[in-house]
Each structure stands twice: as C-alpha cells, then as structure tokens.
Amino acid sequence: MAIFAQEKIEYDYEVDAYYSNVSAFIDLDSGREITDGKNYEESDIYKELFYNSLSPNVFLLEASIHPMSLAGLYIRHNNEVEYDRMNIYNINLIRAVTAGFEEPYSFSIFLGRMMIFSKQDGERLGKNRAYAGYLITVGDYSIKDNVAYRDNWSNIEFKLKGTREKEDRDLDWSFRVGGRFHENNNFANTVFIAARRTSIDYKKSAWSLLYNSAFSAMIALNAKTYELTEAELMVEKKWPIGTHKMSFGLGVGYLYNGQNKYNGELKDEGINNHQLLLRPNLKW
C-alpha cells in the first residue's frame, strides 16, 4: 500500500493533555511502496525498522505544544499564593501533575525509515505507522518548577516509535537514546535513554493491568561528569470507555532530580530531589 500514492506530503495531528502536535510526512522514495507491517509481530517491527534506519524513506516535520506544562506556568505566574497553597505534606500538586515535561513547546525534524499498518477496510491510516531514525528537537525555553527560563536548547537522538490501532486494541511505543544540550549554562547538558509502551484493549476487562496499562522509564546523566542528573519511572492504568476508542488514564510515578542537573543560580535556589508524579489523561 503506497501511503503517498496521491500526495508526496501527508499531514497528521495528535491531541493530548501532555503532548499535542501537528506533523508533515515527506516521501523520500516515491519509486517504492512503504512496507506494510500489518502482519508483523511486534518484535519483527522493531528489527525491520532498526536494521533499515540508515536507508531513510521519510522526512518528518513536527510542531508540538505541551498543554499541561503551559497550565503549570500560567498558574504559578499569575497566582503564586494559590500555587503555594497546593502544597500537601511538602508535595505541590501542580508540580506533581506537570513535572517531567520541561519545555512549553518544541519543533522537530526527523529522518528515518517508516512502516505503515494498513486497515482491512481501507480507512485512512491515521496514526498507524512506525518509524526509526534520527531526530533533532529544538526550543527556546526550559522549565524548572513551573517557571520558564530563556534557553535555546536542542535534543539529538535516535528514536524508534510507533502506533498501531486495531479495531479492538491500540498499541503505542517509544524507545530513544540521545543527548540534550543547552545554551543557558544554568542547565547542564545531559545524555539519556528512555522507553515508553502503552496498551489499550477495548474487549478486555477495563481493570486488566496486562492489557490496559502503560509504563515509561528514563534515566539521564551529566554529559561532562556522567553523574546521575535525572531518573523517572511512571506506571499508568488505562480504563477503556465503551467501544468508542476512548480511554481515561491515571499515571503515578517518581521523578528524581540530581544536584548535577542545574548550575549557577538555579542550583543555588534549590532543587527537589524527589518528586511525586500524577498524570491524568483522556485519549480519544
């Protein structure tokens, strides 16, 4: 199935409380059809994309916005008193809900190999695709404790990512390794590795942990000293809502911020080494 049979450029979008984006996929190999992996096992998808990542067939442009990060910035900037009142047992609930996303928005370019998952009924592909390759993401602000600081930063990484939506099940995954580099010297440059996987099955019990759940993990080291700067672990329970491809999720996690994550004045003002994470989310 040729995804670009009619147009050389295809557009897509995603709406999410934590990461919303619009994307443009540009075909680099119009003479060949993109691999259809609808009959592939999950492990075979990873292998196929990884081994062919140096033979790119797609170029991706993406602009993203992080609504919950922006909400945290807005609340603290406009009502510091109410923000401070959200502390319960030394845990700030606004920070707990918004931590882990350290920029308000970003712009990305990607070069790599893409695979599609066609549907039997010939409907629009939507998010049914996976890709592996090289990603550069940039932005001009970094966030610490719901305060934005001017900082021209960039992420350079290798990423394997995909979404597979079937009639009764959705599967989403992301594995990446790379580095984050800052122009603002108060933020330390880091190297990181991260993984995320989400499974939603609309025919299984809504309380099933095996079929309706998600997990993510990340670890980052200071690029100069290789000391631990950040570690995150998140477990999320998903509850499918009827048969309308909607689900509600509630994630609970832990974020560690090391002393080597910041420099200068940001380090001097203090750092929360241990942070509770709470992530409610609605998917449709």
Buried (B, 14 or more C-beta within 10 A) or exposed (E): BEBBEEEEEBEBEBEBBBBBBBBEBEBBBEEEBBBBBBEBEEEEBBEBBBEBBEEBBBBBBBBBBBBBBBBBBEBBEEEEEEBEEBEEEEBBBBBBBBBBBBBBBBBBEBBBBBBBBBBEEEEEBEBBBBBBBBBBBBBBBBBBBBBBBEBEBBBBBBBBBBBBBBEEBBBBBBBBEBBBBBEBEBBBBBBBBBBBBBBBBBEBEBEBEEBBBBBBBBBBBBBEEEEBBBBBBBBBBBBBBEEEBBBBBEBBBEBBBBEBBBBEEBBEEEBBEEBBBBBEBEBE
